[in-house]
Amino acid sequence: MKKLLAWLEHRVGFRDSILPMLMHPIPRGAAGPMGWWYVFGSASMTLLAIQILTGIGLALVYVPSADKAYESLLYLNYEQPMGWFLRALHNTSAGGMVLMVAIHMTQVFLHGSFKYPRELTWILGVCLLFLTLGLAFTGQVLRWDGDAYWGLGVGAAMAGRVPILGPYIVRLLLGGPIIGADTLSRFFALHVFILPGLLLVTLGLHLWVVLRKGISEPPVPGEPVDPTTYDAKYHEELKKGVPFLGDAVVKDGLFSALVVITVVVIAAVFGPKGPGAYPDPTLPGADPKPDWPFLWTYAALTLLPAEVETPLILTAPLVLLVVLFGLPFYANRGERAPSRRPLAVLGVIVLWSLLIVLTLIGIKGPGAPTMDGWSGIPVPVDMVKRSSPVQLAGAAVLQNKQCRNCHALEGKGGIRGPDLTNVGTRLTRDELIRQVIQGGGLMPAYGKQLKPHEVTALVEFLVNCRPAGETPARNPAQPVPTRTTARAEN
């Protein structure tokens, strides 16, 4: 064994290359009780290793073609031995990796570790965050079920709103103007080759910069960062430091082991994610949702007014990029301790609270159809007790055609569409006919699903949906009827 190790050492040079990296000194405080704040980066890399290993196993069975992908996932779930667990482990570790990277970035921000001389370390960390999110999104697409299909459609629609470049971005991602046969193969290449390659290269650079500039010492109130004196003070700190291969590695190993155990238990208990409904755009009742790392985006876009949606989609990513990449340049000196940076702490609390609340809203599904609304919630009696026979027939159409799944009457029913209690005061008869037949906004067209007499009855009921004594909505271009014209019309 000694001869074998000596032979390997002579050719690999482990003691001269790898061992110095593991033995590099770190501030003593980073290995003490405060060292538990430094474990999230190692946990992220551990989950990345699980992603790579399970991804290789999945790639041996998965067929990245539009007509075979869904069946290959079902084969993994129900026929391949332990295939379901491999998928569950891959999906759970992906979500865990997103969470660990986000928590690691938060810790770095709160401790001011992005300040001089670690600006590049932060920038590479931001790149790793976005690459991790890219892997999560492309992985969802490879599931190739109804959620993946419609989620990709929403993502492509958002990308298509980019001025000038939008159509080119969509064609680059989808392999054409719409989701087609080439789309899945492109996302497979992104998920398996391009994004992992970029992530591994970026991770290598990130670790190299960490070794070059060292791990930041725990922040101390009253000791601000001054670029003119920091380097000398840090080198003095390292003279009293300890090797990384010691207490720091023990803490990293213990926490990473806990994370792995948690991921394995969640994967074993809850199983794999999907696939759900077959990715057929003609199937009715689609209520797609993204995976949990993107639920906050789904909820925010659903709750936004339509008029601000496009401007926000175009400007929010740019603002986010400027803030994250510019942070170490316009705030690279001064206090690092959270107790001396109340605005930074408040910003973290507000941001995480917003993400958690929006994610919880997304789990419930803002604006999702209330699938029993048409049968479980009757039409209010006071809305039909003075109705004509045609209007009563329209109320029956509204109920039987399941319109209540998306629309409410007197606050009871779905919330995806507007409440129809007083719709007769907002939309004219012609506008109601056009909306029912042609659709618009989130509402699909029902011109082919309803017969002409059903449309007529439904519109008569909707026109009558208004407070007693209030006139129905009229087109502003039409003159207001006088007593004479009204008598003549009668």
N, C-alpha and C positions, 0 to 999 in steps of 0.2 A: 504493500500500500504506500509506504514512504517513497519507494522508487517511482511508482506511478504518479504520485503527487509531485515529486521533483521533476519528472518528465513534463507534466502539464505546466508546472510553474515556469520551467525554462522556456517554454514556447508561448505561453499566454501572458506571463508576467503579472499575475494577480496581485502579488504583494507590492509591486511597483506602480500599479495603475488603480485597481479597484479598492484595495485596502486603504490607501490614503484618503479616498473619497469618504469611506465609511468612518474613518477615524478623524475626519476634519473637526476642528474645535467649534463649539457653539457656545453662546453665552450661558453661564451657569443657571440663570433664571429660566431659560427655555427648557431645561431638563428637570427643574424642580416642580412644585405644585402647579405653577403657571404653565408647565409644559403640556397639560391636557388641552390647552387652547390650540396647540400646534398639530393635533392628530388628524385633522379633517383632510389634509392634503394626501397623507399616506393612505387613508381609507378610500379616497377617490381613486388612487392608483390601484388599490387592491380590487375594487369593483371593476375597474377597466380590465384587469387581468381576467376576471370572471367573464366579462363581456367577450373578450377575444377567444377564450377557450370554448365557451358555449356557442359563440357565433360560428366557429369552425365546425363544430358538430352539426349545427343546424344547416350550414351551407352544403353539407354532404347529402342532405335529403331534399331541401327546399328547391323548387323549380321556379326560376324567375321569369315566368311567362304568364301573360294575362289569362290564358285558358287552363293553366295547370297549377298556378300558385295556390289557389284556394283549396284544391284537392290535396296538394302536398302538405298543407297545414293540418287538414283533417287526418291525413295519414299519420302525421307526427303525434297528433292528439290521441288517436284511438288504436293505431296498429303498431307503430314503431315502439319497441320496448323502451320505457322511460323517456319517450319523446315528449310527452306532456310536461314532464318535470324539467327537461332541458329548455323547453320554451318558457316555462314559468320562471326558471332561474335567470334566463336571459332578459326577460321583460322586467322582473323585479329588480335585478341588479342595475338595469338601465335607469329606472326611476330613482333608485338609491344613489347612483352616481350623480345624477342631476342635483339631487338634494345635498349631497356632500360637497360638491363643487360650489353650490350657492352659499352654503354655510361657511365654507373656507374663505370665499371672497368677502363675506360679511365680517368674519373675524379679522381678516387682513385690513379691511377698511376701518373697523372700530379701533384697532391697535395702531392705526396710522402707519402700517408697514409698507404702504405704497410711496411714502416720502423718500427723499434723497437718502441713499443712492440706489434705491430699488425701483425706480420708475419703469425700467424695462421688464422687471419681474412682474409688476402689476399688469402691464400691457399684454404680455404673453399669457397671463392668467385670464384676462378678459377674452382673449382669443380662444383659450381652452374652454371657457364657459359657452361661447357661441358655437364652437365645434361640437360640444357635448349636446347642446340643444338641437343642433342639426342632425346628429346621430339619432336622437330621440324621435324627431319628426320623420326622418326617412325610414326608421324602423317601424313606425306606425303605418306608413304607406305599404311596406312589404307585407303587412298582415292581409292586405287586399280583400277586406270585407266592406260592408256598407259604410262603416265609419271612416275607413281609410279612403274609400273612393270619394265620398262627399267632403271629407277633410282636405283632400288634395285639391278638389274643385274649389273650395273656399280659399285655400292658399294660393292657387293659381289666379283666382279672381283678384285677390289682394295684390299680387305681383303685377297683374295686368293694369293696375291703376297708376303705375309709375309713368310719368310723362315721357313720351318718345320711346323710351327703352322697354316699356311694359310688354308689348307684343313679342319682342325679341327674347325677353326673359322667359315668358310663358313657353315659347317654342323650344327654347333651350332645355327647360325642365321637362316638358311633356313630350318632346319629340314631334310636336305639331301644335295646331291651334286648340285641340281638345285632347282629353285623356284617351289614349289609344293603345295599340299593341306595343309601341316602343316605350311607353311611359314607365312601366314597371321595370324594364331592363335598365333604364337610365337611373332610376332610384336604387336599384340593386347595386349598380356600379358606384353610386354615391355612397351608399351605406357600407359596402364591403371593402371598397378600394380607396376611393378618393378621400372621404372624410377621415377614416381611420389613419391613412397615411399622413394627412396634414396634422392630425391630432398627435400622432407619435413624434413627428418632427418638432412640432411646437412644444410638446412635453419635454423632449430632450433639451431643447434650447432653454426652457423654463428651469429645468434642474441644473443646467450648466451655469445659468446666471445666479441661481440660488447658491451654488458652490462658490462662485466668484465673489459675490457680494455678501454672502453669509446670511444666516437666519437672523431676523431682527430680534433684538432683546426685548423682553416685556416692557411695556411703556411705564414710565414713572412720572407722576405729576411734577411739574416744575423743571423738567429737563427737556426743553424743546430741541428740535432738530435744527442745527445750524450747519449748512454745507461747508463752511470754512473750517469747522473744528470737528465735525462728526467722525470723519475717517480715523483721525488720531485717537479719539475717545473709544471708538469701537475696537480698534486693534488693542488698546489697553484692556478692554473688557475681555477680549479673546484670550489674553495671557492668563487670565484667571478662570478661563472656561473649562469645559469638559468635553470629551470625545462624543460625537454623535452616536457611535456604537457603544451605547451604555443605557442609562436611564431613559433617554429620549426614544431609543429603538424599542425598549420594553413597553413604554406607553403607546407608541404607534402600533406595536404588535397586538397588545391587549385590546385596544379599541378596534383595530381592523378585524380581529377575531370575533368581537362582539357584533360588528356590522355583518360579517359573513354569516354568523349563526342566525341573525335576525332575517337576513335575506333568504336563507335556506328554509327557515320555518315558514315565512310568508309564502314562498313559492310552493311549499308542500301543502299548506293548508288551503290556499286560495286557487292554486292551479294557474294555467296559462290564461292569457288575455285573448279571448276569441279563438278563431274568427267568428264574427257575428253573422248578420244577414249577408247573403250573396251580393256582390257588388254590381247590382243591376239598376241602372238609373230609372228604369220604368216601374220599379216596385213602389207602390204607394206607402204612405205612412213612415217615410224616412225621418228619423230624428237623430242625425249623426252627432257624435261628441268626440272631441280629441282625447288623447291620453292625459292623465292628470297634470303633467308639467305645463300643459297648454290650456287647461280649463279656465284659468284666470283671463286669458286672452279671449276665449270663447264667450265668457260671461260679460266682459267689458264691451265687446263689440255688439253683443245682443242688447245690452242695456243702453247703448249710445243712441242718441237721436240720429236719424238717417242723414240729416244735413251736415253733421260734423264727422261722420264716419270716415269719408274719403280724406279730408284734410288731416285727420288724426293718424290714419294709416300711413300717410306719406311723410308726416313731420315727426311723429313720435320716435320711429327708429333712428332718424338722424339726430334728434336731440339726445337720445340714449347713447349713441355712439360718441357724440361730442363730449358728453358728461363723463362717460367711463374712460375713454382714451385720453381726455384732457385733464382728468383729475390729478395725476402725479406731477403735472407741469404748473398748474395754477394753485396747487396746495402742497408743494413739496418741502415745506419747512414749517417750523412751529411745533406746538404741542402735539403729542401723540396720545396721551392718556385720555380715555373716554370721558373721565370726570372733568377734564378741561375743554371738552368739545361737545357741549350740550346739543348744538344744532345737528351734528353728525349722528349722535345717539337718537335724537328725535326723528331724524330722517329715516334711520334704520327701522325704528319702531313703526312709523307710519307706513313705510314701504312693505314690511313683512305683514303688518295687519291688513293692508289692502290686498296683498296677494292671497292671504289665507281666506279672507272674507269672499273675494271673488272666486276662489277655488271652490269654496263651499257652495256658493250660488251656482257655479258651473256644474257641480255634482248633481244638484237638484234639477238643473236644466232650466235656465231662464227662458221663458217663452216656449218651452217644450209643450207639445200638445197634451191636453188632459184627456187621455184615451177613453175614459168613461164619462166624459162631460156630456155627450149627447144622450146617454141613457140614464145616468145617475142624477142629473140635474134637470128637472122639468122646466118648461117655459113658464115664467111668472104669470099667475092668473090675471093680474091687473093689466097685463100687456095685451091680453087677447079677449077680455070680457066684452068689449065694445067693438070687436072686429067683425068685418064682413065675411061671408063664406070664403071669398078668394083670399083674404088676409089670413084666415084660419088655416087654409090649405098651405099658405106660405110659411106659417109657423111650423106646420108639420114637416115641410121640406127642410127648413132650417134644422129641425131636430133629427129627422131620419137620415139626412145626408151628412151627419156628424160635424156640422159647422160649429157646434158648441165645444168641440175639442180645442179649437183655437180662439173662439170668440166667447165673450161673457155677455150675459143679460143680467142687469142689475148687480154686477160684480161677481156673479157666479158662473164659472165656466173656465175656458182656457184663457191664457194671457198672451199667446203668440200674436194674435191680431187684436185690433182695437175693440173696446166694449161697444156693443151695438145698441145699448139701451136708448140712446138719443141720436142714432145715426141718421135718422130722417131730417134732423136739423143741420147736419153737416154736409151731406151729399145729396145732390139732386137725383131725380129718377133716372136720367140718362147716365149720370156718373155711376149709380148703383148697377145699372144694367151692364155698363162697360166693365166695371170691376168684377162682377160675377162671371161674365163670359170670357174676358180677356185676362183677368188676374192683374197683378201688379204688386211690387214690393215682395213680401214673403208669401203672398197668396198666389197659389197656382190658378191657371185658367180652368173654369168648369164648363166652358161652352160645349164640350163633347160629353160631359158627364150628366148634364141636366137637359131635359126636354124643354121645348119652348114654353109650354104651359107651366112647367115648374119654375122656370126663370121668372115668368110674369107674376106668379103667385108669391114667390119669394121677395121680389122687389116691392110688390104691394104691401107686404108685411113690414119690410124694412122702412119704406116711406112713412108708415104709420107709427114707427118707433120714435116717438117724440112726446114731450110733456103735453098734457091735455090743454087745448086751447092755443097751442103754438103752431104757427104755419110751417109747412114743410120748406126745406131748402130750395132756393131757386137760383137759376143761372143769372149772375149780375147783368148779363147783356140783355136779358129779357125784361120788359116793363112789368112793374108791379101791377097786378090785376086790380081794377077799380070795381065798384059795385055794378056799373053798367056792363063792363066786359065780362064780369063773372056771370051776370044774368044772361048775357048773350051766349056765353059758352055753355050754360046749362040748357 
